[in-house]
């Protein structure tokens, strides 16, 4: 079973921008249950993915991700996924032994910038870059599945 261990933070300022290049992401949800289990379809650049995620407990959850043909992912996004969808640019920023992923949201979530870092252990110590602000790892409003249902601009 795949386990995702992740911490999530709000981002302050723009000092992170020159540290990575961005890639456009579009994603939608086939299901997003109240218990936190989701089935997501994503197009990242020229790649398609189908991802199943379990309920978040602390800062970890089960995750199963499969690459699928991008044309099939786009068809699912266009015909099967709930609206609105998540549009964002993801910047991958390597710092030390970790890779920070900064998501700058667009569309109905414009104005929101969130950084995530995946860890190998729930208790792993990390050094926070200067552009990291408040931790929101356990705040479900910042989960992408929630943002697809209640976009940031409606808060």
ABEGO torsion letter per residue (X at the ends): XBBBBBBBBBBBEAAAAAABBBBBBBBBBABBBAAGBBBBBBBBEABBBBBBBBBBBEABBBBBBBBBBAAAAAAAAAAABBOBBBBBBBBBBBBEABBBBBBBBBEAABGBBBBBBBBABAABBBBBBAABBBBAAABAAABAAAAAABBAAAX
